[in-house]
Amino acid sequence: MKKAGKSLSVLLAAAMIAGSLTACGGGKDDGRADSGEKKDVKIAIVCDSAGQNDNGYNQTAVEGAKKAADELGVEYKVVEPENGVPAALETLAEDGYNVIFNLEYDFDALIKGVGGSEPIAVMYPDTTFVCVNDNPNQYDDGNVIHDNVICALFDVHEASYIAGALSVQVLENKDILFPAENYSFTDLDKGGRTIGFVGGTNSNGITVFSDGFIEGINKAAEDLGVNYDYYAKYDAGFSDPATGSTVAGTYYNQGANVVYAVAGSVGDGVASKAKEEKKLAIHVDADKDDMQPGYILTSVIKNTSVPVYDITKAYVDGTIDDMDRLQTFPLASGATDITELTQIKQAIADTDEAQAKWEEIMTYVDDLKTQIADGKIKVTNAQIGEAFDPSACKNVTIK
C-alpha cells in the first residue's frame, strides 16, 4: 500500500522516471514462473554500477530472483538505474513491487530522506526494502529506524581474513609451491612481502573486506615471524577493468605479489594484470578463479542469491515480519567463503615437497575457519560499526 495523500506531481514524476529505467525480467511473462501456484508477489533487484552481467555480485542476486520465480512463483524485475537509486526505488514502490533489493551503496534517500523529502521507507510503509552490504537502518543506540527495511550482511570479513592468511602462507612458500618458469614473484627480501587492495568505494561494504584481509595477513605473518606492507585504494569504482589493471600494475611494480580486488569489473583488470605480471590476484563475489587460471589465488565468495531467495521466501510464506531487521550470512550459510582452490591447486608444482606443503597450508586454513566458527578468532566487522584498529596488527604496515 502506498502512502496515502501522495501528490499528483510525485505520481507523474514516478511515471516519467519509469520510462528511463533499464530493466529486464526473467522466466515467463516478464519474470513470473509458470510452475506451481502463482503468487501475487513482485520483487525487484536494483543493481549497482557494475550492472547485472558482472559475473558476480549483481548477477548472483539475479540468479536468486530467478530461483524465487521458478520455485515460489513470484514476478521479478532487474533494474540498472539511469537516474539514480532513489528514483528507481520510488518508481518500483509506486509500481507495487513488494520487496526491493538495493545492491548499490546509496541508502540516504531511503533511510534519512534527502532534499527535504521524507525517507522513501516512510513514503512506502508497506514495501519491504532490503539494503545489501551495509546496515544504515539503525540509530546510534542500535535500535531499528524503519521496520520495513531489512539489511543483509555477509560475513565477508571472515572470508577475507582467511584469504589474507592464505596469501601469506602461499607467498612465504612460493619457491616450493610454484614452478619458477610460470611466475615472476618479487623476492621476499626485496620488497616481496607486500600485498595490495583495490576497493570500489570507501564505504563499510568495502572496508569490511579490507579490515578482515589485513587481520588475516597479520595472523599468518605473526605465526611465521615476518612483516608485510599493505597498499590500498578505496575509490576505484566498479565498472572499468582498465582502472584495475593500472592500479594493480602500480602495486606489482612496488613489489606486491598479491592484489585483492573488491571492485566489480575493476577486479577483472586486476586479474588480467596478475597474469601479465605472472603474480597473483584475489577476486570477489563469485568463483572467478578460472578467469585467469593459476594467477587468481582464490575468490572471496559473496553469494547474493542466498539473501534474495531467503528473504523473498519469507515474504511469500508470510513470515517476513518475524525476521530480524538485520540478517547476517556467515561462512556456514554458504553465502560467503573462499573458493575450493581447484584452479590454483592445479598450478602447484608436481613434487612431493610442494604437494605436502600445500596440504599443510590447507590444514592451517581449515583450523582458522574452525577457530572463527568457535569464536576463538574475532574478526572486525565494519558493516555493524566495529572499528578497525591498525595498531593491533603489528606485523602489517599500512602504507
Helices and strands as residue ranges (DSSP letters): H 8-18, E 22-24, H 28-31, E 42-46, H 57-72, E 75-80, H 85-94, E 99-102, H 108-111, H 120-123, E 128-132, E 149-154, H 156-172, H 174-177, G 180-182, G 188-190, E 194-199, H 204-224, E 228-233, H 241-253, E 258-262, H 266-277, E 280-285, G 289-291, E 296-302, H 305-317, G 320-322, E 326-329, G 331-333, E 336-338, H 342-347, H 352-373, G 382-384, G 390-392, E 396-398
